[in-house]
Amino acid sequence: QVQLVESGGGLVQAGGSLRLSCAASGRTFSSYAMGWFRQAPGKEREFVAAISRSGGTTTYADSVKGRFTISRDNAKNTMYLQMNSLKPEDTAVYYCAADWASPAVVRVHSYDYDYWGQGTQVTVSS
């Protein structure tokens, strides 16, 4: 089992940057494929980015490709989401998620993930 805690959210102007962190408990962080999702008011939760256990494989939603970068540091039990060129439509609560998976696997569907953080608010003003 793993517990996840997100941090790094906040209010930023359009065009700005933020870096989200997801800290995981436990000694087996490197056994989990990880992902970021977001949910805007009145909308369903949507996939943002995912990373494999070693960090060697990543994938992104088209809406964030080229602007966001997902990474992880298994020695620190932490995953990151660097968000650049932020837009008002990026405003949402951002969640990190973990799935016990095979080494090269990345997961893009929320139903594949077993563990979720509580979320961190990102607000981008125009």
N, C-alpha and C positions, 0 to 999 in steps of 0.2 A: 504494500500500500504506500502511497505517496501523498503528501499534502503540498498544495501549491499556493503561493502568495504573490500576487502581482503588485508592482509599484511603478512609479514614474509618470503616471498620468498627470494631467493638468490642463490649464488654459493657455493656448498659443494662438498667435495670429496666423492667418493664411500665409503659406510660404515658409513657415518656421519648421522647427524640428523638435522631436521628443524621442527619448529612448526609454522603452518599457523594459522592466525586468520581471522575471518569474523565478522566484526562489523555491526550490523543492527540498522537502525533508527526506530523510532516509539515505541509505548507502547504495541504492541501486538506480540512481538517476540515469546512468548510462544505458540502462536496459529499456528505457522508455523513448518511444517516438513522441515528439512534442509538437504542439500547434498553437497558433493564435487565432481566435475568433473575435468577432465584434457584433454588438447589437445596438442599433439606433432605436430611439423611441418609436413605437408603433410598427417596427419592422422585425422580421425574423433574424435569428442569429445567423451570421454568415462567416464563411471561411475567409481567413486573411493570408496565412502562411503556415507552412509546416516544415519540420526538419527531422531527419532520421537520427537514430541513436548516436552515431558518431559525428554527425554534422556534415557528412559528406554528400548528402542529398537534400535538396531544398525544393520547395515549390511555392508558388504565389498565386493569389487571385489576380486576374487581369487588371482589376481596378487599382492595385497597389504595385504592380510589377514596375521595376525601375525606380521606385520611390522608397520602398520599404526593404529592409534587409533583416532576415532572421538569422540568429546565430546561437551557439550554446557553448558553455564552458563546463565540461563534465567534472573537472576538478573542483569547481566552485558550486556544483549543483544548481546552476543558473542558466536560464535561457533569456535571450534578449530580442527586442524588436526595435531596430533603428528606423524611425519614421522621418523622412525628409519631404520637403515640398508639400507640406500638409495642406489639405483643402477642407473647406467647411463640411463637405460630405463625408469626411473621415470622422466626424464627431460621432462618438458611440462609447459604450462601455466595452472595454477590451478584456477578454478572458484568455488565460492560458489553459492548456489541457494536456493530459498525458495518457499514453496508451502503451501497454506492455506489448512490444512488437519485435519482429525479426529485424536484423541489423540494417538493411537498406530500405526499409519500408517508410513511406511517408503517408499520412492519413489526411484526407481533405474533408471527410464527413464528420459532423459532430457526433453522430451515433456510434462512431468507432472509438471514441474516447471514453475512458472509464473515470478519470479524475479531472476535476475542474477547480480553478481558483475562484475567488469571490468577485473578481473584476476590478478594473481601475478606469475611471472616467477620463476620456480625452475629449476636449472641447476646442474646436478650431473656429475662431472668429473671422469674419470677412472684413 
